[in-house]
Amino acid sequence: MNTRFACRLRRTPGSAASALCAGLLALFAAADVAAQSTELEVGRTLSGTLAAGDTARYTIEADENDFVLGEVDQVSVDVTARVLDPGGTQVGRFGGLGRGVERFGGRTSGAGIHTLELIVAGDDPKAGGRYEITLLRHEPVATDPEALADQIMSRFDGPHSPGGAVRVWRDGRTLFSKTYGMANLAYGLPFEEDTRTNIGSTSKQFTAFAIMLQAERGLLSLDDDIRKHIPELPEFDQTIRVKHLVTHTSGLREFLNLLRMTGRRLDHGDWIDRSELIDIVQRQPALQNEPGAEWNYNNTAFGLAAVIVERTSGQDFPVFMQENVFGPLGMTGTMVRPSTRHIVPNMSEGYTPGPDGYRQIGDLGGAVGAGAIYSTIGDLQTWAENYANPRVGTRESVDAMTTSFVLNDGEETGYGYGLSVGEQGGLKRVSHGGADVAHRSMFVYFPEINAGLTTQSNHAQFDSGVAYELAAAFFRDAMEEEDEAVAAAAGEFDPADYDPGDFDDFVGRYSLDAAPNFILTFTREDDTFYAQATDQQRLEIVPTSDSTFRLLAVEASVTFLRDPEGDVEGLTLHQNGDNHATRLGDDEAQGWEPTAEDLADFAGRFFSDELETFYSFTVEDGTLVLHQRRLDRAELEPGEEDQFSGGGLSFAFERDRNGQVIGFYLSNVRTRDVRFGRVR
């Protein structure tokens, strides 16, 4: 099937009753579609109106592995779009942009009638208005790598959308380089190959490289105590060495997560100064883990690494990088942005969808060392070529950066110095993604074939992980085929054949090892399976094997793990790395149901000396509610006894020997056990 053939779209008006199965995990059977329909060929536009409680349904009859792209012009109504496969399972959700053109699309996983449902976003009973929907493309998923790149990037193309760029290279030759969409919506500037983009945490490899340069010059050692270079840091019980900073194993608090606890609104552009990093560490009473014993992603550590480069070189970090790295390599489009107030010539603005259109949202403050580098797709190719044939730095330094760090217990972390280290298609892969407030980035390098690629975008909804899919397409000749037995087994697995009763082995609650108060709960309702994280909505998951499941609404998956006796002991959450969670016992899994008298114990006002911040708790309609001057009000859910979660935070309350609540320990995934004491 290709774009010369008509795609049959049929629209049927919904009702308030049919909207009852709206929500994230709506089901819709093709048999429910009314007989009357409107056919639409690719390129033809249909108009419609929606009121709160209505559902407009369109169906697309597609073959397996088709590519579909469409757009909804939200003329006077904010629309959320849901895509359901032929079995009625949600496979995509698009929304967030309240006005203007919202694109939807992707590939089909099976043949049959796919349904697109449109509903009014939000819960305003008076909301409603007019929209226009257009099917832009319907064609087989491309087998040509360049055409595949165009399909993947098409949702972020055109004059109405923040855009992006893709660059692919091999053996010093550029295989593909193309840009899409807009770099600046206010002035109508398109994304171009020399557009400078905030690469976010992709910057970390540059900071690690600067550390390696200073080590080569004898100005520091990776085994140095960091206090040798920053003596004003506190002396903890264990020594943090320079190597612990650039491998995420220091045990320090992560400053972005920590500042959020204070009520700083990073999503609102609150100011953060670099000087705060040292102050944050000075206030930390103890390390979160022994240095080298645990991998925990840490922006504080890379910020301190940049300070060490400055202290050992006598140069500001942006100047050091320009004179010692970017300049010598000819990376003329790359710079460190010293602060969010500094001008970056020819930059892409970062945008996030909002209720009244795209919003220009700015960059994170205090990010130097952890991020704050603007670069171009051409310069990132130049950077990769220095890995292949070092002109700056030594082969020994590059090899060390691209080798997985080993923890104190002998386990590998899958992360070197500023780079993730893994495998794809039988090839060693080193990479790093980046996400500032709205910019998204991915850098991927395959040293064994001297090849790589980068994807960049200034759209907050862009998934930079598509770089791995593109790598598989462009370098398929060098990648191994899947093991035939594994591939055959995968090919034979059909989610429809999965016995729902088998999922009962996995039903229960699992505590994330890195943040024990963060609980993943798995449930089954007939033949539908759900996962729900602490303080988050329930999401449908679908099986991809007898022990692996994919979440539909987010880029994540889980693998359930069994002990030698065959009992399920935990799981691995695959999202921004691999995170182990331990299954809670039956007593723990039952949870805690506090009475009104129990809840009254926690009401009061608490203060953290470390954060210089007050939190207050009240009991409202049988629920414990968190209040903080700048954080949103949050209703807390009970977990284990004396533990609650809500607002993205976990609370473990502390009692004295008389049973009186005297404080609590506050955690999120990257910052743990910040103590608050009761003041009244």
KESE-35015 format. One line per 8 residues: their letters; for each residue x, y, z of C-alpha. Coordinates in Angstrom, 1 decimal. Each point is the difference from the previous one (the first is absolute). Layout:
<kolkes>
A	X:Y:Z  ...
</kolkes>
This chain:
<kolkes>
MNTRFACR	0.0:0.0:0.0  1.3:3.5:-0.8  -1.2:3.6:-0.1  -1.7:-0.5:-3.4  -2.6:-2.2:1.7  -2.9:1.4:2.0  0.0:-0.6:3.7  -3.4:-0.7:1.4
LRRTPGSA	-0.7:2.3:2.9  -3.4:-0.1:1.6  -1.3:2.4:2.7  -2.7:-0.7:2.5  -1.2:2.4:2.6  0.5:-1.1:3.6  -2.2:0.6:3.0  0.5:0.8:3.6
ASALCAGL	-0.6:-3.7:0.8  2.7:-1.1:-2.5  2.4:2.5:1.6  -0.3:-1.9:3.2  2.6:-2.4:-1.4  2.2:2.9:-0.9  3.1:0.6:2.2  3.4:-1.3:-0.8
LALFAAAD	-1.0:-3.6:-0.6  -3.2:0.2:-2.0  -1.2:-2.9:-2.0  -1.9:0.2:-3.2  -1.2:-2.9:-2.2  -0.2:0.4:-3.7  -3.4:-1.5:0.1  -1.3:3.1:1.8
VAAQSTEL	0.6:2.2:-3.0  -3.2:1.2:-1.5  -0.8:-1.1:-3.6  0.1:3.6:-1.3  3.5:1.1:-0.8  2.0:2.6:-1.9  2.8:-1.2:-2.2  3.1:2.1:-0.1
EVGRTLSG	3.0:-0.2:-2.3  3.4:1.1:1.1  0.1:3.8:-0.1  -3.7:0.6:0.5  -1.2:1.9:3.0  -3.1:-0.6:2.1  -1.5:2.5:2.4  -1.8:-0.8:3.3
TLAAGDTA	-1.1:1.3:3.3  0.4:-1.4:3.5  -1.6:0.7:3.3  1.0:-1.2:3.4  -1.0:-3.6:0.3  0.0:-0.7:-3.7  2.3:-2.4:-1.8  0.7:0.3:-3.7
RYTIEADE	1.3:-3.2:-1.5  1.8:-0.6:-3.2  1.3:-3.3:-1.3  2.9:-0.8:-2.3  0.2:-3.4:-1.6  3.7:-0.8:-0.2  2.3:-2.9:-0.7  2.6:-1.2:2.6
NDFVLGEV	3.0:2.4:0.2  -1.7:2.9:-1.8  1.1:3.6:0.8  -2.8:2.4:0.6  0.3:3.8:0.6  -2.8:2.5:0.5  -0.7:3.3:1.7  -2.8:1.6:1.9
DQVSVDVT	-0.4:3.8:-0.4  -1.5:1.0:3.3  -1.9:3.0:-1.4  -2.0:0.8:3.2  0.3:-3.1:2.2  2.8:-1.8:1.9  0.0:-3.6:-1.2  1.6:-3.2:1.3
ARVLDPGG	0.5:-2.8:-2.5  0.2:-3.7:0.9  1.0:-2.7:-2.4  -1.4:-3.5:0.5  1.2:-3.1:-1.8  -2.4:-2.5:-1.7  -0.4:-1.8:3.4  -1.0:3.2:1.7
TQVGRFGG	3.2:0.5:2.0  1.4:3.5:0.2  3.3:0.2:-1.9  0.4:3.8:-0.1  -1.1:3.2:1.7  0.5:3.5:-1.4  -0.8:3.3:1.7  1.3:2.8:2.1
LGRGVERF	-0.2:2.8:-2.6  -3.2:2.0:0.8  -0.2:2.0:-3.2  1.4:-0.4:-3.5  1.1:-3.0:-2.0  0.7:-3.3:1.9  1.4:-2.9:-2.0  -0.4:-3.6:0.7
GGRTSGAG	1.4:-3.1:-1.5  2.2:-3.1:0.2  0.2:-3.6:-1.3  -2.7:-2.7:0.2  0.8:-3.2:1.8  -2.7:-2.1:-1.7  -2.4:0.0:-2.9  -3.6:1.2:0.3
IHTLELIV	-2.1:3.0:1.0  1.9:2.4:2.3  -2.1:2.6:1.8  0.8:3.6:0.7  -2.1:1.5:2.8  -0.2:3.8:0.6  -1.3:1.4:3.2  0.1:3.5:1.6
AGDDPKAG	3.0:0.3:2.2  -0.4:1.0:3.7  -3.1:-0.2:2.2  -1.8:3.3:-0.8  -3.6:-1.0:-0.6  -0.5:3.1:-2.2  3.0:-0.6:-2.2  -0.4:-0.8:-3.7
GRYEITLL	0.3:1.3:-3.5  1.1:-0.7:-3.5  2.9:-2.0:-1.4  1.3:-1.2:-3.4  1.7:-3.4:-0.5  2.2:-1.0:-2.9  1.7:-3.3:-0.8  3.3:1.1:-1.4
RHEPVATD	1.7:-3.4:-0.8  -0.8:-3.6:0.0  2.6:-2.3:-1.4  2.2:-3.0:0.9  2.7:0.6:2.6  3.0:0.9:-2.1  2.8:-2.5:-0.4  2.4:2.7:-1.4
PEALADQI	1.7:1.6:3.0  -0.3:3.5:-1.3  -3.7:-0.4:-0.7  -0.4:-1.5:3.4  1.6:3.0:1.6  -2.4:2.3:-1.9  -2.9:-2.1:1.4  1.2:0.1:3.6
MSRFDGPH	0.7:3.7:-0.1  -3.2:1.0:-1.9  -2.0:0.6:3.1  2.4:2.8:0.8  0.2:1.6:-3.4  -1.8:2.9:-1.6  -0.3:3.7:0.7  -2.2:-0.4:3.1
SPGGAVRV	2.2:-2.3:2.1  3.3:0.1:1.9  2.3:-2.2:-2.0  3.1:-2.1:0.1  2.9:-1.4:-1.9  1.6:-3.3:-0.9  3.7:-0.6:-1.0  1.5:-3.4:-0.8
WRDGRTLF	3.7:-0.7:-0.8  2.4:-2.9:-0.6  3.7:-0.1:-0.5  0.2:3.8:-0.2  -2.7:0.2:-2.7  -3.4:1.6:0.6  -2.7:-2.5:-1.0  -3.1:2.1:0.8
SKTYGMAN	-0.6:3.5:1.3  -3.4:1.7:0.1  -1.9:2.5:2.1  -3.8:0.3:0.7  -2.4:2.5:1.3  0.8:3.3:1.7  2.9:1.2:2.2  -1.9:3.2:1.0
LAYGLPFE	-3.8:0.3:-0.3  -0.1:3.7:0.9  2.1:1.0:-2.9  -0.8:-2.9:-2.4  3.5:-1.3:-0.1  0.4:-3.5:-1.3  2.3:-2.6:1.6  3.2:-0.2:-2.1
EDTRTNIG	3.2:-2.0:0.2  1.9:2.9:1.6  -2.7:0.6:2.6  1.4:-0.2:3.5  -2.0:-2.2:2.3  0.1:-0.6:3.7  1.3:-3.6:0.3  -0.9:-0.3:3.7
STSKQFTA	1.7:-2.9:1.7  1.7:-1.1:-3.2  2.4:2.7:1.3  1.3:-2.3:2.8  2.5:-1.8:-2.3  1.6:3.4:-0.7  0.4:0.6:3.8  1.5:-3.4:0.5
FAIMLQAE	2.3:0.6:-3.0  1.2:3.2:1.6  0.8:-1.9:3.2  2.0:-2.5:-2.0  1.9:2.8:-1.7  1.0:1.4:3.4  1.0:-3.5:1.1  2.2:-0.4:-3.1
RGLLSLDD	1.7:3.3:0.9  0.7:-1.2:3.5  -2.2:2.7:1.6  -2.2:-2.5:1.7  -0.5:-3.7:0.5  -3.2:-1.9:-0.3  0.7:-1.5:3.4  0.3:3.5:1.6
DIRKHIPE	-2.2:0.8:2.9  -2.3:2.7:-1.4  0.8:2.1:3.1  3.6:0.4:-1.3  -1.5:2.3:-2.7  -3.1:1.3:1.8  1.2:0.1:3.6  -3.2:1.8:1.2
LPEFDQTI	-2.0:-3.2:-0.5  -0.8:-1.9:3.2  2.0:-3.0:1.0  -2.4:-2.9:-0.1  0.6:-3.4:1.7  1.1:-1.4:-3.4  2.2:1.7:-2.6  -1.5:1.1:-3.3
RVKHLVTH	2.6:-0.2:-2.7  0.0:1.8:-3.4  -0.9:-3.2:-1.8  -3.2:-0.3:2.1  -1.2:3.4:-1.3  0.1:-1.0:-3.7  -1.4:-3.5:0.5  -3.2:1.0:2.0
TSGLREFL	1.3:-2.0:3.1  0.8:2.9:2.4  -2.8:-0.3:2.5  -0.8:3.7:-0.2  -3.5:1.5:-0.1  -1.3:0.7:-3.5  -0.5:3.8:0.0  -2.9:0.3:-2.5
NLLRMTGR	-2.1:-2.5:2.0  1.1:1.6:3.2  -0.9:3.5:-1.0  -3.4:-1.2:-1.1  -0.6:-1.1:3.6  0.6:3.6:1.1  -2.8:1.3:-2.3  2.2:1.2:-2.7
RLDHGDWI	-2.0:-0.3:-3.3  2.4:-1.0:-2.7  -2.9:-0.4:-2.3  -0.7:3.7:0.5  3.6:1.1:-0.7  1.1:0.7:3.6  3.5:1.2:0.3  2.8:-2.3:1.0
DRSELIDI	3.6:1.2:0.4  3.0:-2.3:-0.4  1.3:1.2:3.4  -3.0:-1.8:1.7  1.6:-3.4:-0.8  2.7:0.3:2.6  -2.4:1.4:2.5  -2.3:-3.0:-0.5
VQRQPALQ	2.8:-2.4:0.6  1.1:1.9:3.1  -3.5:-0.5:1.5  -0.2:-3.7:-0.8  0.5:-1.7:3.4  1.0:-3.4:-1.4  0.5:-1.8:-3.3  -2.9:-1.9:-1.5
NEPGAEWN	2.3:-2.9:-0.7  3.6:-1.0:0.3  1.9:1.5:-3.0  0.4:-2.6:-2.7  -2.7:-2.3:1.5  -3.1:1.1:-1.9  -0.7:1.6:-3.3  -2.5:2.9:0.4
YNNTAFGL	-0.2:2.6:-2.8  1.4:3.2:1.4  0.1:3.5:-1.5  1.7:1.5:3.2  3.0:-2.2:-0.6  0.6:1.2:-3.6  -0.5:3.6:1.1  2.8:-0.5:2.6
AAVIVERT	2.2:-1.7:-2.7  -0.3:3.2:-2.0  1.2:1.9:3.1  3.0:-2.3:0.3  0.9:0.7:-3.6  -0.2:3.8:0.8  2.1:-0.4:3.2  2.7:-2.0:-1.8
SGQDFPVF	0.2:2.1:-3.1  -0.6:3.5:1.3  -2.6:0.5:-2.8  -3.8:0.3:0.1  -1.5:-3.2:-1.3  -1.5:1.5:-3.2  3.4:1.6:-0.8  1.9:-3.2:0.7
MQENVFGP	-2.3:-2.0:-2.2  0.3:2.5:-2.9  3.8:0.2:0.2  0.8:-3.6:0.8  -2.7:-2.0:-1.8  -2.4:1.8:-2.3  2.5:2.3:-1.6  2.7:-2.6:-0.7
LGMTGTMV	-2.5:-2.4:-1.5  -1.6:2.7:-2.2  -3.4:-0.3:1.7  -0.9:3.6:-0.9  -3.7:-0.5:0.8  0.5:-1.3:3.6  0.1:2.0:3.2  -0.7:-0.3:3.7
RPSTRHIV	-2.8:2.4:1.0  1.2:1.4:3.3  -3.5:0.8:1.2  -3.6:0.3:-1.3  0.6:3.7:-0.5  2.8:-0.3:-2.4  -0.6:0.3:-3.7  0.5:-3.0:-2.3
PNMSEGYT	0.2:1.2:-3.6  -2.1:-2.0:-2.5  -1.6:-2.1:2.7  -3.2:-2.0:0.0  -2.5:1.0:2.6  -1.5:-2.8:2.1  -3.8:-0.4:-0.1  -2.5:-2.0:1.9
PGPDGYRQ	-3.7:-0.4:-0.8  -2.4:2.1:2.1  -3.7:0.6:0.3  0.2:3.1:-2.2  2.7:-1.2:-2.5  3.7:-0.6:0.2  1.9:1.6:2.8  3.6:1.2:-0.1
IGDLGGAV	1.3:-1.5:3.3  3.7:0.8:0.2  2.9:-2.1:1.4  0.8:-1.5:3.4  2.2:2.2:2.2  3.2:-1.1:1.6  0.5:-2.7:-2.6  3.7:0.7:-0.9
GAGAIYST	1.8:-3.3:0.1  -3.1:-2.1:0.1  -1.4:1.7:-3.2  -0.1:3.5:-1.4  1.8:-0.8:-3.3  -1.4:1.2:-3.3  1.2:-1.8:-3.1  -0.8:-0.8:-3.6
IGDLQTWA	-0.5:-3.4:-1.6  3.1:0.5:-2.1  2.1:0.8:3.0  -1.2:-3.2:1.8  1.2:-2.0:-3.0  3.4:1.8:0.4  0.0:-0.9:3.7  -0.7:-3.7:-0.8
ENYANPRV	2.9:0.0:-2.5  2.3:1.1:2.8  -1.0:-3.2:1.9  1.0:-2.0:-3.1  3.3:1.8:-0.6  0.9:2.2:2.9  1.5:3.4:-0.9  -0.8:1.4:3.4
GTRESVDA	0.5:-2.3:3.0  1.5:-3.5:-0.1  -1.3:-3.4:-1.1  0.4:-1.2:3.6  -2.4:2.8:1.2  -2.6:-0.9:-2.7  0.3:-3.7:0.9  -0.5:0.7:3.7
MTTSFVLN	-3.0:2.2:-0.7  -1.7:-2.7:-2.1  0.6:-2.9:2.5  -2.7:-0.8:2.5  0.9:1.0:3.5  0.2:-2.8:2.6  -1.7:0.5:3.4  1.6:-0.9:3.3
DGEETGYG	-1.7:-3.4:-0.1  1.3:-0.9:-3.5  -3.3:0.8:-1.8  0.2:2.1:-3.2  -2.1:3.1:-0.3  -0.4:0.2:-3.8  1.4:3.5:0.3  3.5:1.2:-0.6
YGLSVGEQ	1.3:3.5:0.5  -2.9:2.2:-1.3  -1.2:-2.6:-2.4  -2.4:-3.0:0.1  1.6:-3.2:-1.1  -2.1:-2.8:-1.5  -0.6:-2.2:-3.1  -2.2:0.1:-3.0
GGLKRVSH	-0.1:-2.6:-2.7  3.2:-1.6:1.2  1.8:3.3:-0.1  1.4:2.0:2.9  -2.1:3.1:0.4  1.0:3.1:1.9  -2.7:2.7:0.3  -1.5:2.7:2.1
GGADVAHR	-3.4:1.7:-0.1  -0.9:3.5:1.2  -3.1:1.7:1.1  0.0:3.6:1.2  -3.4:1.6:0.7  -1.2:-0.3:-3.6  3.1:-1.0:-2.2  0.6:-3.6:-0.7
SMFVYFPE	3.3:-1.6:-1.2  1.6:-3.4:-0.7  3.6:-0.8:-1.0  0.8:-3.6:-1.1  3.4:-1.4:-1.0  1.0:-3.5:-1.1  3.8:-0.1:0.4  0.4:-3.4:-1.7
INAGLTTQ	-1.3:1.4:-3.3  1.0:3.6:0.5  -3.6:1.1:-0.5  -2.6:2.0:1.9  -2.9:2.4:-0.1  -1.7:2.7:1.9  -3.6:1.1:0.4  -0.9:3.5:1.3
SNHAQFDS	-3.3:1.8:0.6  -1.4:3.1:1.7  -3.4:-1.7:0.6  -0.6:-1.3:3.5  -2.0:-3.0:-1.3  2.8:-1.2:-2.3  1.3:-3.5:0.8  3.7:0.1:-0.6
GVAYELAA	0.2:-3.8:0.4  -1.1:-0.3:-3.7  3.8:0.3:-0.6  0.3:-3.7:0.9  -2.6:-0.9:-2.6  1.7:2.1:-2.6  3.4:-1.6:0.9  -1.5:-3.4:-0.7
AFFRDAME	-1.2:1.1:-3.4  3.2:1.9:-1.1  2.5:-2.6:1.3  -2.0:-3.2:-0.5  2.8:-1.4:-2.2  2.4:0.0:3.0  -2.5:-1.2:2.6  -0.7:-3.6:0.9
EEDEAVAA	-3.3:-1.5:-0.7  -1.9:-1.2:3.1  0.8:-3.5:1.1  -2.3:-2.1:-2.1  -1.5:-1.8:3.0  -0.7:3.2:1.8  -1.3:1.6:-3.2  -2.3:-2.9:-0.6
AAGEFDPA	-1.3:0.0:3.5  -0.6:3.7:-0.3  -1.7:-0.4:-3.3  -2.3:-2.7:1.5  -1.0:2.1:2.9  -3.4:1.5:-0.4  -1.4:2.1:2.8  -3.5:-1.3:-0.8
DYDPGDFD	1.2:-3.5:0.9  1.3:1.1:3.4  -2.0:-1.7:2.8  -1.3:2.8:2.3  0.2:-2.4:2.9  3.8:-0.2:-0.3  0.2:3.7:0.9  -1.3:-0.9:3.5
DFVGRYSL	3.6:-1.0:0.8  1.1:3.6:-0.4  -2.9:1.7:1.7  1.2:1.9:3.0  2.2:2.9:1.2  3.6:0.6:-0.7  2.3:2.5:1.7  2.7:1.8:-2.1
DAAPNFIL	3.3:-0.8:1.6  1.4:3.5:-0.6  -3.1:1.6:1.6  -1.8:-2.5:2.2  -3.1:2.2:0.5  -0.5:0.0:-3.8  -2.4:-2.9:-0.5  -1.0:-1.7:-3.3
TFTREDDT	-3.4:-1.8:0.3  -1.1:-2.5:-2.6  -3.6:-1.1:-0.3  -2.3:-2.0:-2.3  -3.6:0.6:-1.1  -1.1:-3.0:-2.0  2.4:0.0:-3.0  1.3:3.5:0.4
FYAQATDQ	3.2:0.7:2.0  1.0:3.2:1.8  3.0:1.6:1.6  -0.2:3.0:2.4  2.9:1.8:1.6  -0.2:2.0:3.2  -2.0:3.2:-0.4  -0.6:-0.7:-3.7
QRLEIVPT	-3.0:-1.1:-2.1  -0.6:-3.7:-0.9  1.4:-1.0:-3.4  -0.8:-3.0:-2.2  2.8:-2.3:-0.8  0.2:-2.7:-2.7  2.1:-3.2:0.0  3.0:-0.2:-2.4
SDSTFRLL	1.0:-3.5:1.3  -1.0:-2.2:2.9  1.9:2.3:2.4  0.4:3.4:-1.7  -2.6:2.7:-0.3  -0.1:3.4:-1.8  -1.8:3.0:1.4  -2.2:1.6:-2.6
AVEASVTF	-0.1:3.7:1.1  3.7:0.5:0.7  3.3:-1.2:-1.3  0.7:-2.8:2.5  -0.2:-3.7:0.5  0.4:-2.5:2.8  1.6:-3.4:0.3  -1.2:-2.2:2.9
LRDPEGDV	2.8:-2.1:1.7  -0.3:-3.4:1.6  2.3:-1.5:2.7  1.5:-3.6:-0.4  -3.3:-1.5:1.4  -2.0:1.8:-2.7  -1.7:2.5:2.3  -0.2:3.6:-1.2
EGLTLHQN	2.5:2.0:2.1  0.1:3.3:-1.7  0.1:1.8:-3.3  2.1:2.3:-2.1  -1.5:3.3:-1.2  1.5:1.0:-3.3  -0.4:3.8:-0.1  3.0:2.3:-0.3
GDNHATRL	2.2:-2.9:0.9  -0.8:-3.2:1.9  -1.4:0.2:3.6  -0.6:-3.0:2.2  -3.0:-0.2:2.2  -0.5:-2.6:2.7  -3.4:-1.7:0.5  -1.6:0.7:3.3
GDDEAQGW	-1.2:-2.8:2.2  -3.7:-0.7:0.6  -0.1:2.0:3.2  1.7:2.9:-1.6  -2.0:-0.3:-3.2  -3.3:0.4:1.8  1.0:3.6:0.8  -1.1:2.0:3.0
EPTAEDLA	-3.4:1.5:0.5  0.3:2.8:2.6  -3.0:1.1:2.0  -1.0:3.6:0.5  1.8:-0.2:3.4  3.1:-1.3:-1.7  0.0:2.9:-2.5  -0.3:2.6:2.7
DFAGRFFS	3.4:-1.1:1.3  1.6:1.4:-3.2  -1.8:3.3:-0.2  2.3:2.9:0.8  2.9:2.1:-1.2  3.5:-1.3:-0.7  3.4:1.6:-0.8  3.1:-1.2:-1.7
DELETFYS	3.3:1.7:1.0  1.7:-1.4:-3.1  -2.6:1.5:-2.3  -1.0:2.9:2.1  -3.6:-0.9:-1.0  -3.3:-0.5:1.8  -2.6:-2.7:-0.9  -3.4:-0.1:1.6
FTVEDGTL	-2.6:-2.8:0.2  -3.7:0.1:0.6  -2.7:-2.6:0.0  -2.8:0.7:-2.4  -2.9:-2.3:-0.7  1.9:-3.0:1.4  3.1:0.7:-2.1  3.5:1.3:1.1
VLHQRRLD	0.7:3.1:-2.1  3.4:1.6:-0.6  0.4:3.8:-0.2  3.1:2.0:-0.9  0.3:3.6:-1.0  0.9:-0.6:-3.6  -0.8:-3.7:-0.6  -3.5:-1.0:-1.2
RAELEPGE	-2.3:-1.4:2.7  0.3:-3.8:0.0  -2.3:-2.6:1.5  2.2:-2.8:1.4  -0.5:-3.7:-0.4  1.0:-2.3:2.9  2.5:-2.8:-0.7  1.6:-2.0:2.7
EDQFSGGG	-0.7:1.0:3.6  1.0:3.7:0.6  0.9:0.5:-3.6  -1.8:2.1:-2.7  0.6:1.2:-3.5  -1.3:2.8:-2.2  1.0:2.9:-2.1  2.9:-2.1:-1.3
LSFAFERD	1.4:-0.4:3.5  0.3:-2.7:2.6  -0.4:0.6:3.8  1.2:-2.4:2.7  -1.1:1.4:3.4  2.1:-0.4:3.1  -1.4:-0.6:3.6  1.7:0.4:3.3
RNGQVIGF	0.0:-2.8:2.7  -3.4:1.3:1.2  -1.5:-0.5:-3.5  -0.2:3.7:-0.7  0.7:1.1:-3.6  3.1:2.2:0.2  1.0:0.3:-3.7  0.3:-1.7:-3.4
YLSNVRTR	2.5:-0.9:-2.7  -0.7:1.3:-3.5  1.1:-1.7:-3.1  -0.5:-0.2:-3.8  1.9:-2.3:-2.3  3.3:1.9:-0.1  0.0:1.8:3.3  -0.7:-2.0:3.2
DVRFGRVR	-0.5:0.3:3.7  -0.1:3.8:0.5  -1.1:0.5:3.5  -2.8:2.3:1.2  -0.7:0.5:3.8  -3.3:1.0:1.5  -0.3:3.6:1.1  -3.7:-0.2:1.0
</kolkes>
